[in-house]
Amino acid sequence: GVETIGMWAFRWCKELTSIRIPKSVTLIGEDVFADADKLTIYVYRDSYAAQYCKENNLQYSFID
């Protein structure tokens, strides 16, 4: 599974509206979602991705 999302991976993806980050991700690079203003990131509770979104004030929702 995916473990890292590299720096600027989705930067400037202005039309990207959603992405689901698996529990296996333990590292997300700098400015990965910069300028992706329409994006909602779907994350698992208590995951690295959830913490990343919270710390970076990104719009996210939990996967149930």
PDB file of N, CA, C, O and CB in Angstrom:
ATOM      1  N   GLY A   1       0.817  -1.188   0.000  1.00  0.00           N
ATOM      2  CA  GLY A   1       0.000   0.000   0.000  1.00  0.00           C
ATOM      3  C   GLY A   1       0.858   1.248   0.000  1.00  0.00           C
ATOM      4  O   GLY A   1       2.071   1.194   0.202  1.00  0.00           O
ATOM      5  N   VAL A   2       0.226   2.329  -0.223  1.00  0.00           N
ATOM      6  CA  VAL A   2       0.876   3.630  -0.236  1.00  0.00           C
ATOM      7  C   VAL A   2       1.301   3.995   1.189  1.00  0.00           C
ATOM      8  O   VAL A   2       0.511   3.883   2.126  1.00  0.00           O
ATOM      9  CB  VAL A   2      -0.067   4.716  -0.831  1.00  0.00           C
ATOM     10  N   GLU A   3       2.551   4.430   1.345  1.00  0.00           N
ATOM     11  CA  GLU A   3       3.046   4.827   2.660  1.00  0.00           C
ATOM     12  C   GLU A   3       3.374   6.312   2.736  1.00  0.00           C
ATOM     13  O   GLU A   3       3.309   6.908   3.810  1.00  0.00           O
ATOM     14  CB  GLU A   3       4.270   4.019   3.015  1.00  0.00           C
ATOM     15  N   THR A   4       3.728   6.914   1.598  1.00  0.00           N
ATOM     16  CA  THR A   4       4.065   8.333   1.590  1.00  0.00           C
ATOM     17  C   THR A   4       3.398   9.037   0.412  1.00  0.00           C
ATOM     18  O   THR A   4       3.130   8.438  -0.630  1.00  0.00           O
ATOM     19  CB  THR A   4       5.588   8.524   1.533  1.00  0.00           C
ATOM     20  N   ILE A   5       3.140  10.321   0.612  1.00  0.00           N
ATOM     21  CA  ILE A   5       2.668  11.192  -0.462  1.00  0.00           C
ATOM     22  C   ILE A   5       3.701  12.302  -0.551  1.00  0.00           C
ATOM     23  O   ILE A   5       3.870  13.080   0.388  1.00  0.00           O
ATOM     24  CB  ILE A   5       1.191  11.758  -0.194  1.00  0.00           C
ATOM     25  N   GLY A   6       4.380  12.371  -1.662  1.00  0.00           N
ATOM     26  CA  GLY A   6       5.499  13.290  -1.831  1.00  0.00           C
ATOM     27  C   GLY A   6       5.113  14.748  -1.921  1.00  0.00           C
ATOM     28  O   GLY A   6       3.969  15.100  -2.210  1.00  0.00           O
ATOM     29  N   MET A   7       6.101  15.586  -1.664  1.00  0.00           N
ATOM     30  CA  MET A   7       5.946  17.031  -1.694  1.00  0.00           C
ATOM     31  C   MET A   7       5.320  17.483  -3.017  1.00  0.00           C
ATOM     32  O   MET A   7       5.739  17.061  -4.095  1.00  0.00           O
ATOM     33  CB  MET A   7       7.302  17.717  -1.482  1.00  0.00           C
ATOM     34  N   TRP A   8       4.322  18.338  -2.910  1.00  0.00           N
ATOM     35  CA  TRP A   8       3.612  18.948  -4.043  1.00  0.00           C
ATOM     36  C   TRP A   8       2.854  17.958  -4.928  1.00  0.00           C
ATOM     37  O   TRP A   8       2.524  18.296  -6.064  1.00  0.00           O
ATOM     38  CB  TRP A   8       4.587  19.696  -4.888  1.00  0.00           C
ATOM     39  N   ALA A   9       2.575  16.777  -4.455  1.00  0.00           N
ATOM     40  CA  ALA A   9       1.927  15.736  -5.267  1.00  0.00           C
ATOM     41  C   ALA A   9       0.633  16.209  -5.928  1.00  0.00           C
ATOM     42  O   ALA A   9       0.379  15.882  -7.087  1.00  0.00           O
ATOM     43  CB  ALA A   9       1.635  14.526  -4.407  1.00  0.00           C
ATOM     44  N   PHE A  10      -0.182  16.970  -5.210  1.00  0.00           N
ATOM     45  CA  PHE A  10      -1.459  17.417  -5.764  1.00  0.00           C
ATOM     46  C   PHE A  10      -1.551  18.937  -5.816  1.00  0.00           C
ATOM     47  O   PHE A  10      -2.643  19.496  -5.926  1.00  0.00           O
ATOM     48  CB  PHE A  10      -2.611  16.859  -4.945  1.00  0.00           C
ATOM     49  N   ARG A  11      -0.416  19.594  -5.738  1.00  0.00           N
ATOM     50  CA  ARG A  11      -0.414  21.056  -5.790  1.00  0.00           C
ATOM     51  C   ARG A  11      -0.924  21.520  -7.154  1.00  0.00           C
ATOM     52  O   ARG A  11      -0.623  20.923  -8.187  1.00  0.00           O
ATOM     53  CB  ARG A  11       1.010  21.618  -5.518  1.00  0.00           C
ATOM     54  N   TRP A  12      -1.683  22.572  -7.128  1.00  0.00           N
ATOM     55  CA  TRP A  12      -2.278  23.187  -8.323  1.00  0.00           C
ATOM     56  C   TRP A  12      -3.346  22.314  -8.985  1.00  0.00           C
ATOM     57  O   TRP A  12      -3.715  22.563 -10.133  1.00  0.00           O
ATOM     58  CB  TRP A  12      -1.193  23.495  -9.330  1.00  0.00           C
ATOM     59  N   CYS A  13      -3.837  21.318  -8.296  1.00  0.00           N
ATOM     60  CA  CYS A  13      -4.931  20.494  -8.830  1.00  0.00           C
ATOM     61  C   CYS A  13      -6.249  21.156  -8.439  1.00  0.00           C
ATOM     62  O   CYS A  13      -6.988  20.653  -7.594  1.00  0.00           O
ATOM     63  CB  CYS A  13      -4.858  19.008  -8.291  1.00  0.00           C
ATOM     64  N   LYS A  14      -6.518  22.270  -9.061  1.00  0.00           N
ATOM     65  CA  LYS A  14      -7.655  23.101  -8.689  1.00  0.00           C
ATOM     66  C   LYS A  14      -9.014  22.432  -8.890  1.00  0.00           C
ATOM     67  O   LYS A  14      -9.986  22.816  -8.240  1.00  0.00           O
ATOM     68  CB  LYS A  14      -7.613  24.363  -9.472  1.00  0.00           C
ATOM     69  N   GLU A  15      -9.098  21.459  -9.759  1.00  0.00           N
ATOM     70  CA  GLU A  15     -10.374  20.782 -10.019  1.00  0.00           C
ATOM     71  C   GLU A  15     -10.539  19.490  -9.220  1.00  0.00           C
ATOM     72  O   GLU A  15     -11.585  18.846  -9.299  1.00  0.00           O
ATOM     73  CB  GLU A  15     -10.499  20.476 -11.495  1.00  0.00           C
ATOM     74  N   LEU A  16      -9.530  19.108  -8.459  1.00  0.00           N
ATOM     75  CA  LEU A  16      -9.607  17.905  -7.624  1.00  0.00           C
ATOM     76  C   LEU A  16     -10.593  18.164  -6.493  1.00  0.00           C
ATOM     77  O   LEU A  16     -10.433  19.124  -5.739  1.00  0.00           O
ATOM     78  CB  LEU A  16      -8.199  17.510  -7.060  1.00  0.00           C
ATOM     79  N   THR A  17     -11.620  17.308  -6.367  1.00  0.00           N
ATOM     80  CA  THR A  17     -12.647  17.544  -5.353  1.00  0.00           C
ATOM     81  C   THR A  17     -12.574  16.585  -4.177  1.00  0.00           C
ATOM     82  O   THR A  17     -13.057  16.913  -3.093  1.00  0.00           O
ATOM     83  CB  THR A  17     -13.997  17.450  -5.978  1.00  0.00           C
ATOM     84  N   SER A  18     -11.985  15.411  -4.358  1.00  0.00           N
ATOM     85  CA  SER A  18     -11.886  14.482  -3.230  1.00  0.00           C
ATOM     86  C   SER A  18     -10.714  13.533  -3.411  1.00  0.00           C
ATOM     87  O   SER A  18     -10.302  13.205  -4.524  1.00  0.00           O
ATOM     88  CB  SER A  18     -13.186  13.687  -3.072  1.00  0.00           C
ATOM     89  N   ILE A  19     -10.197  13.108  -2.269  1.00  0.00           N
ATOM     90  CA  ILE A  19      -9.131  12.117  -2.258  1.00  0.00           C
ATOM     91  C   ILE A  19      -9.281  11.305  -0.969  1.00  0.00           C
ATOM     92  O   ILE A  19      -9.633  11.841   0.082  1.00  0.00           O
ATOM     93  CB  ILE A  19      -7.705  12.794  -2.357  1.00  0.00           C
ATOM     94  N   ARG A  20      -9.016  10.040  -1.068  1.00  0.00           N
ATOM     95  CA  ARG A  20      -9.096   9.141   0.089  1.00  0.00           C
ATOM     96  C   ARG A  20      -7.679   8.689   0.429  1.00  0.00           C
ATOM     97  O   ARG A  20      -6.981   8.129  -0.417  1.00  0.00           O
ATOM     98  CB  ARG A  20     -10.034   7.903  -0.201  1.00  0.00           C
ATOM     99  N   ILE A  21      -7.260   8.934   1.663  1.00  0.00           N
ATOM    100  CA  ILE A  21      -5.907   8.572   2.080  1.00  0.00           C
ATOM    101  C   ILE A  21      -5.976   7.320   2.955  1.00  0.00           C
ATOM    102  O   ILE A  21      -6.630   7.330   3.998  1.00  0.00           O
ATOM    103  CB  ILE A  21      -5.222   9.748   2.845  1.00  0.00           C
ATOM    104  N   PRO A  22      -5.315   6.258   2.545  1.00  0.00           N
ATOM    105  CA  PRO A  22      -5.374   5.008   3.312  1.00  0.00           C
ATOM    106  C   PRO A  22      -4.640   5.101   4.650  1.00  0.00           C
ATOM    107  O   PRO A  22      -3.801   5.978   4.856  1.00  0.00           O
ATOM    108  CB  PRO A  22      -4.788   3.874   2.492  1.00  0.00           C
ATOM    109  N   LYS A  23      -4.971   4.189   5.543  1.00  0.00           N
ATOM    110  CA  LYS A  23      -4.340   4.134   6.859  1.00  0.00           C
ATOM    111  C   LYS A  23      -2.840   3.900   6.756  1.00  0.00           C
ATOM    112  O   LYS A  23      -2.091   4.258   7.665  1.00  0.00           O
ATOM    113  CB  LYS A  23      -4.975   3.041   7.699  1.00  0.00           C
ATOM    114  N   SER A  24      -2.406   3.312   5.674  1.00  0.00           N
ATOM    115  CA  SER A  24      -0.992   2.964   5.514  1.00  0.00           C
ATOM    116  C   SER A  24      -0.084   4.175   5.338  1.00  0.00           C
ATOM    117  O   SER A  24       1.132   4.049   5.481  1.00  0.00           O
ATOM    118  CB  SER A  24      -0.829   2.051   4.337  1.00  0.00           C
ATOM    119  N   VAL A  25      -0.643   5.350   5.031  1.00  0.00           N
ATOM    120  CA  VAL A  25       0.172   6.550   4.827  1.00  0.00           C
ATOM    121  C   VAL A  25       0.697   7.053   6.173  1.00  0.00           C
ATOM    122  O   VAL A  25      -0.068   7.308   7.103  1.00  0.00           O
ATOM    123  CB  VAL A  25      -0.649   7.661   4.111  1.00  0.00           C
ATOM    124  N   THR A  26       2.023   7.188   6.250  1.00  0.00           N
ATOM    125  CA  THR A  26       2.659   7.649   7.484  1.00  0.00           C
ATOM    126  C   THR A  26       3.499   8.905   7.265  1.00  0.00           C
ATOM    127  O   THR A  26       4.133   9.402   8.195  1.00  0.00           O
ATOM    128  CB  THR A  26       3.528   6.546   8.063  1.00  0.00           C
ATOM    129  N   LEU A  27       3.501   9.415   6.040  1.00  0.00           N
ATOM    130  CA  LEU A  27       4.240  10.638   5.754  1.00  0.00           C
ATOM    131  C   LEU A  27       3.574  11.373   4.591  1.00  0.00           C
ATOM    132  O   LEU A  27       3.314  10.792   3.537  1.00  0.00           O
ATOM    133  CB  LEU A  27       5.726  10.324   5.429  1.00  0.00           C
ATOM    134  N   ILE A  28       3.306  12.652   4.804  1.00  0.00           N
ATOM    135  CA  ILE A  28       2.753  13.513   3.758  1.00  0.00           C
ATOM    136  C   ILE A  28       3.687  14.708   3.637  1.00  0.00           C
ATOM    137  O   ILE A  28       3.962  15.394   4.622  1.00  0.00           O
ATOM    138  CB  ILE A  28       1.265  13.964   4.083  1.00  0.00           C
ATOM    139  N   GLY A  29       4.169  14.950   2.434  1.00  0.00           N
ATOM    140  CA  GLY A  29       5.151  16.007   2.192  1.00  0.00           C
ATOM    141  C   GLY A  29       4.582  17.410   2.290  1.00  0.00           C
ATOM    142  O   GLY A  29       3.387  17.612   2.505  1.00  0.00           O
ATOM    143  N   GLU A  30       5.456  18.347   2.129  1.00  0.00           N
ATOM    144  CA  GLU A  30       5.133  19.766   2.228  1.00  0.00           C
ATOM    145  C   GLU A  30       4.267  20.230   1.059  1.00  0.00           C
ATOM    146  O   GLU A  30       4.501  19.855  -0.090  1.00  0.00           O
ATOM    147  CB  GLU A  30       6.411  20.592   2.286  1.00  0.00           C
ATOM    148  N   ASP A  31       3.282  21.036   1.361  1.00  0.00           N
ATOM    149  CA  ASP A  31       2.410  21.671   0.355  1.00  0.00           C
ATOM    150  C   ASP A  31       1.777  20.690  -0.624  1.00  0.00           C
ATOM    151  O   ASP A  31       1.572  21.024  -1.791  1.00  0.00           O
ATOM    152  CB  ASP A  31       3.195  22.689  -0.421  1.00  0.00           C
ATOM    153  N   VAL A  32       1.469  19.496  -0.162  1.00  0.00           N
ATOM    154  CA  VAL A  32       0.886  18.472  -1.034  1.00  0.00           C
ATOM    155  C   VAL A  32      -0.441  18.940  -1.629  1.00  0.00           C
ATOM    156  O   VAL A  32      -0.732  18.664  -2.793  1.00  0.00           O
ATOM    157  CB  VAL A  32       0.679  17.165  -0.255  1.00  0.00           C
ATOM    158  N   PHE A  33      -1.246  19.646  -0.834  1.00  0.00           N
ATOM    159  CA  PHE A  33      -2.576  20.038  -1.290  1.00  0.00           C
ATOM    160  C   PHE A  33      -2.718  21.537  -1.508  1.00  0.00           C
ATOM    161  O   PHE A  33      -3.837  22.049  -1.549  1.00  0.00           O
ATOM    162  CB  PHE A  33      -3.603  19.581  -0.302  1.00  0.00           C
ATOM    163  N   ALA A  34      -1.605  22.247  -1.647  1.00  0.00           N
ATOM    164  CA  ALA A  34      -1.650  23.701  -1.856  1.00  0.00           C
ATOM    165  C   ALA A  34      -2.424  24.029  -3.128  1.00  0.00           C
ATOM    166  O   ALA A  34      -2.229  23.399  -4.168  1.00  0.00           O
ATOM    167  CB  ALA A  34      -0.220  24.288  -1.933  1.00  0.00           C
ATOM    168  N   ASP A  35      -3.287  25.007  -3.034  1.00  0.00           N
ATOM    169  CA  ASP A  35      -4.089  25.502  -4.160  1.00  0.00           C
ATOM    170  C   ASP A  35      -5.163  24.532  -4.645  1.00  0.00           C
ATOM    171  O   ASP A  35      -5.763  24.763  -5.695  1.00  0.00           O
ATOM    172  CB  ASP A  35      -3.187  25.828  -5.300  1.00  0.00           C
ATOM    173  N   ALA A  36      -5.415  23.467  -3.913  1.00  0.00           N
ATOM    174  CA  ALA A  36      -6.509  22.541  -4.253  1.00  0.00           C
ATOM    175  C   ALA A  36      -7.720  22.955  -3.413  1.00  0.00           C
ATOM    176  O   ALA A  36      -8.107  22.263  -2.471  1.00  0.00           O
ATOM    177  CB  ALA A  36      -6.105  21.015  -3.984  1.00  0.00           C
ATOM    178  N   ASP A  37      -8.301  24.088  -3.769  1.00  0.00           N
ATOM    179  CA  ASP A  37      -9.318  24.746  -2.946  1.00  0.00           C
ATOM    180  C   ASP A  37     -10.647  24.003  -2.838  1.00  0.00           C
ATOM    181  O   ASP A  37     -11.381  24.207  -1.871  1.00  0.00           O
ATOM    182  CB  ASP A  37      -9.575  26.095  -3.487  1.00  0.00           C
ATOM    183  N   LYS A  38     -10.971  23.157  -3.794  1.00  0.00           N
ATOM    184  CA  LYS A  38     -12.250  22.447  -3.801  1.00  0.00           C
ATOM    185  C   LYS A  38     -12.153  21.079  -3.146  1.00  0.00           C
ATOM    186  O   LYS A  38     -13.124  20.323  -3.148  1.00  0.00           O
ATOM    187  CB  LYS A  38     -12.752  22.294  -5.219  1.00  0.00           C
ATOM    188  N   LEU A  39     -11.013  20.757  -2.593  1.00  0.00           N
ATOM    189  CA  LEU A  39     -10.699  19.411  -2.135  1.00  0.00           C
ATOM    190  C   LEU A  39     -11.249  19.090  -0.749  1.00  0.00           C
ATOM    191  O   LEU A  39     -11.113  19.875   0.189  1.00  0.00           O
ATOM    192  CB  LEU A  39      -9.221  19.222  -2.134  1.00  0.00           C
ATOM    193  N   THR A  40     -11.878  17.912  -0.643  1.00  0.00           N
ATOM    194  CA  THR A  40     -12.198  17.309   0.646  1.00  0.00           C
ATOM    195  C   THR A  40     -11.351  16.044   0.736  1.00  0.00           C
ATOM    196  O   THR A  40     -11.359  15.213  -0.172  1.00  0.00           O
ATOM    197  CB  THR A  40     -13.756  16.998   0.795  1.00  0.00           C
ATOM    198  N   ILE A  41     -10.624  15.909   1.839  1.00  0.00           N
ATOM    199  CA  ILE A  41      -9.744  14.769   2.033  1.00  0.00           C
ATOM    200  C   ILE A  41     -10.443  13.791   2.968  1.00  0.00           C
ATOM    201  O   ILE A  41     -10.848  14.162   4.070  1.00  0.00           O
ATOM    202  CB  ILE A  41      -8.354  15.210   2.603  1.00  0.00           C
ATOM    203  N   TYR A  42     -10.584  12.551   2.533  1.00  0.00           N
ATOM    204  CA  TYR A  42     -11.231  11.518   3.340  1.00  0.00           C
ATOM    205  C   TYR A  42     -10.155  10.703   4.032  1.00  0.00           C
ATOM    206  O   TYR A  42      -9.266  10.138   3.395  1.00  0.00           O
ATOM    207  CB  TYR A  42     -12.146  10.606   2.470  1.00  0.00           C
ATOM    208  N   VAL A  43     -10.259  10.655   5.370  1.00  0.00           N
ATOM    209  CA  VAL A  43      -9.235  10.023   6.195  1.00  0.00           C
ATOM    210  C   VAL A  43      -9.878   9.110   7.232  1.00  0.00           C
ATOM    211  O   VAL A  43     -11.072   9.209   7.513  1.00  0.00           O
ATOM    212  CB  VAL A  43      -8.363  11.086   6.883  1.00  0.00           C
ATOM    213  N   TYR A  44      -9.072   8.228   7.792  1.00  0.00           N
ATOM    214  CA  TYR A  44      -9.518   7.366   8.882  1.00  0.00           C
ATOM    215  C   TYR A  44      -9.244   8.058  10.210  1.00  0.00           C
ATOM    216  O   TYR A  44      -8.238   8.751  10.368  1.00  0.00           O
ATOM    217  CB  TYR A  44      -8.812   5.982   8.826  1.00  0.00           C
ATOM    218  N   ARG A  45     -10.143   7.864  11.153  1.00  0.00           N
ATOM    219  CA  ARG A  45      -9.950   8.424  12.496  1.00  0.00           C
ATOM    220  C   ARG A  45      -8.631   7.934  13.072  1.00  0.00           C
ATOM    221  O   ARG A  45      -8.219   6.801  12.825  1.00  0.00           O
ATOM    222  CB  ARG A  45     -11.125   8.040  13.431  1.00  0.00           C
ATOM    223  N   ASP A  46      -7.986   8.776  13.826  1.00  0.00           N
ATOM    224  CA  ASP A  46      -6.733   8.433  14.513  1.00  0.00           C
ATOM    225  C   ASP A  46      -5.619   8.025  13.558  1.00  0.00           C
ATOM    226  O   ASP A  46      -4.709   7.291  13.944  1.00  0.00           O
ATOM    227  CB  ASP A  46      -6.978   7.316  15.496  1.00  0.00           C
ATOM    228  N   SER A  47      -5.683   8.489  12.329  1.00  0.00           N
ATOM    229  CA  SER A  47      -4.629   8.169  11.361  1.00  0.00           C
ATOM    230  C   SER A  47      -3.670   9.352  11.234  1.00  0.00           C
ATOM    231  O   SER A  47      -3.966  10.467  11.661  1.00  0.00           O
ATOM    232  CB  SER A  47      -5.240   7.812   9.975  1.00  0.00           C
ATOM    233  N   TYR A  48      -2.524   9.077  10.640  1.00  0.00           N
ATOM    234  CA  TYR A  48      -1.556  10.140  10.375  1.00  0.00           C
ATOM    235  C   TYR A  48      -2.196  11.213   9.487  1.00  0.00           C
ATOM    236  O   TYR A  48      -2.001  12.407   9.715  1.00  0.00           O
ATOM    237  CB  TYR A  48      -0.276   9.565   9.704  1.00  0.00           C
ATOM    238  N   ALA A  49      -2.947  10.791   8.491  1.00  0.00           N
ATOM    239  CA  ALA A  49      -3.575  11.738   7.562  1.00  0.00           C
ATOM    240  C   ALA A  49      -4.573  12.648   8.273  1.00  0.00           C
ATOM    241  O   ALA A  49      -4.657  13.837   7.965  1.00  0.00           O
ATOM    242  CB  ALA A  49      -4.276  10.984   6.432  1.00  0.00           C
ATOM    243  N   ALA A  50      -5.320  12.104   9.210  1.00  0.00           N
ATOM    244  CA  ALA A  50      -6.280  12.921   9.964  1.00  0.00           C
ATOM    245  C   ALA A  50      -5.544  13.988  10.760  1.00  0.00           C
ATOM    246  O   ALA A  50      -5.964  15.145  10.785  1.00  0.00           O
ATOM    247  CB  ALA A  50      -7.133  12.041  10.909  1.00  0.00           C
ATOM    248  N   GLN A  51      -4.459  13.610  11.405  1.00  0.00           N
ATOM    249  CA  GLN A  51      -3.668  14.565  12.176  1.00  0.00           C
ATOM    250  C   GLN A  51      -3.053  15.629  11.264  1.00  0.00           C
ATOM    251  O   GLN A  51      -3.029  16.812  11.605  1.00  0.00           O
ATOM    252  CB  GLN A  51      -2.566  13.837  12.957  1.00  0.00           C
ATOM    253  N   TYR A  52      -2.562  15.200  10.112  1.00  0.00           N
ATOM    254  CA  TYR A  52      -1.979  16.132   9.141  1.00  0.00           C
ATOM    255  C   TYR A  52      -3.015  17.173   8.708  1.00  0.00           C
ATOM    256  O   TYR A  52      -2.726  18.369   8.676  1.00  0.00           O
ATOM    257  CB  TYR A  52      -1.441  15.364   7.906  1.00  0.00           C
ATOM    258  N   CYS A  53      -4.214  16.711   8.378  1.00  0.00           N
ATOM    259  CA  CYS A  53      -5.271  17.626   7.941  1.00  0.00           C
ATOM    260  C   CYS A  53      -5.625  18.617   9.038  1.00  0.00           C
ATOM    261  O   CYS A  53      -5.784  19.811   8.786  1.00  0.00           O
ATOM    262  CB  CYS A  53      -6.518  16.843   7.522  1.00  0.00           C
ATOM    263  N   LYS A  54      -5.745  18.114  10.241  1.00  0.00           N
ATOM    264  CA  LYS A  54      -6.090  18.975  11.372  1.00  0.00           C
ATOM    265  C   LYS A  54      -5.013  20.036  11.591  1.00  0.00           C
ATOM    266  O   LYS A  54      -5.326  21.216  11.745  1.00  0.00           O
ATOM    267  CB  LYS A  54      -6.280  18.136  12.652  1.00  0.00           C
ATOM    268  N   GLU A  55      -3.759  19.624  11.605  1.00  0.00           N
ATOM    269  CA  GLU A  55      -2.653  20.548  11.843  1.00  0.00           C
ATOM    270  C   GLU A  55      -2.482  21.579  10.731  1.00  0.00           C
ATOM    271  O   GLU A  55      -1.973  22.675  10.965  1.00  0.00           O
ATOM    272  CB  GLU A  55      -1.376  19.776  12.008  1.00  0.00           C
ATOM    273  N   ASN A  56      -2.911  21.221   9.519  1.00  0.00           N
ATOM    274  CA  ASN A  56      -2.733  22.109   8.367  1.00  0.00           C
ATOM    275  C   ASN A  56      -4.025  22.792   7.929  1.00  0.00           C
ATOM    276  O   ASN A  56      -4.086  23.383   6.851  1.00  0.00           O
ATOM    277  CB  ASN A  56      -2.165  21.332   7.209  1.00  0.00           C
ATOM    278  N   ASN A  57      -5.049  22.710   8.764  1.00  0.00           N
ATOM    279  CA  ASN A  57      -6.334  23.363   8.503  1.00  0.00           C
ATOM    280  C   ASN A  57      -6.917  23.012   7.137  1.00  0.00           C
ATOM    281  O   ASN A  57      -7.392  23.882   6.408  1.00  0.00           O
ATOM    282  CB  ASN A  57      -6.175  24.858   8.610  1.00  0.00           C
ATOM    283  N   LEU A  58      -6.873  21.737   6.808  1.00  0.00           N
ATOM    284  CA  LEU A  58      -7.414  21.264   5.537  1.00  0.00           C
ATOM    285  C   LEU A  58      -8.814  20.704   5.752  1.00  0.00           C
ATOM    286  O   LEU A  58      -9.130  20.169   6.815  1.00  0.00           O
ATOM    287  CB  LEU A  58      -6.489  20.192   4.910  1.00  0.00           C
ATOM    288  N   GLN A  59      -9.639  20.836   4.735  1.00  0.00           N
ATOM    289  CA  GLN A  59     -11.006  20.309   4.810  1.00  0.00           C
ATOM    290  C   GLN A  59     -10.946  18.791   4.706  1.00  0.00           C
ATOM    291  O   GLN A  59     -10.431  18.248   3.729  1.00  0.00           O
ATOM    292  CB  GLN A  59     -11.913  20.911   3.680  1.00  0.00           C
ATOM    293  N   TYR A  60     -11.474  18.109   5.717  1.00  0.00           N
ATOM    294  CA  TYR A  60     -11.438  16.651   5.705  1.00  0.00           C
ATOM    295  C   TYR A  60     -12.719  16.078   6.304  1.00  0.00           C
ATOM    296  O   TYR A  60     -13.483  16.769   6.979  1.00  0.00           O
ATOM    297  CB  TYR A  60     -10.212  16.135   6.475  1.00  0.00           C
ATOM    298  N   SER A  61     -12.923  14.809   6.036  1.00  0.00           N
ATOM    299  CA  SER A  61     -14.051  14.080   6.559  1.00  0.00           C
ATOM    300  C   SER A  61     -13.579  12.670   6.881  1.00  0.00           C
ATOM    301  O   SER A  61     -12.671  12.145   6.237  1.00  0.00           O
ATOM    302  CB  SER A  61     -15.241  14.072   5.553  1.00  0.00           C
ATOM    303  N   PHE A  62     -14.203  12.066   7.882  1.00  0.00           N
ATOM    304  CA  PHE A  62     -13.795  10.722   8.280  1.00  0.00           C
ATOM    305  C   PHE A  62     -14.457   9.651   7.431  1.00  0.00           C
ATOM    306  O   PHE A  62     -15.621   9.770   7.049  1.00  0.00           O
ATOM    307  CB  PHE A  62     -14.120  10.490   9.739  1.00  0.00           C
ATOM    308  N   ILE A  63     -13.711   8.622   7.148  1.00  0.00           N
ATOM    309  CA  ILE A  63     -14.220   7.431   6.480  1.00  0.00           C
ATOM    310  C   ILE A  63     -14.791   6.532   7.562  1.00  0.00           C
ATOM    311  O   ILE A  63     -14.092   6.191   8.516  1.00  0.00           O
ATOM    312  CB  ILE A  63     -13.100   6.698   5.646  1.00  0.00           C
ATOM    313  N   ASP A  64     -16.040   6.145   7.429  1.00  0.00           N
ATOM    314  CA  ASP A  64     -16.668   5.283   8.435  1.00  0.00           C
ATOM    315  C   ASP A  64     -16.577   3.830   8.078  1.00  0.00           C
ATOM    316  O   ASP A  64     -17.059   2.979   8.826  1.00  0.00           O
ATOM    317  CB  ASP A  64     -18.106   5.655   8.623  1.00  0.00           C
TER     318      ASP A  64
END
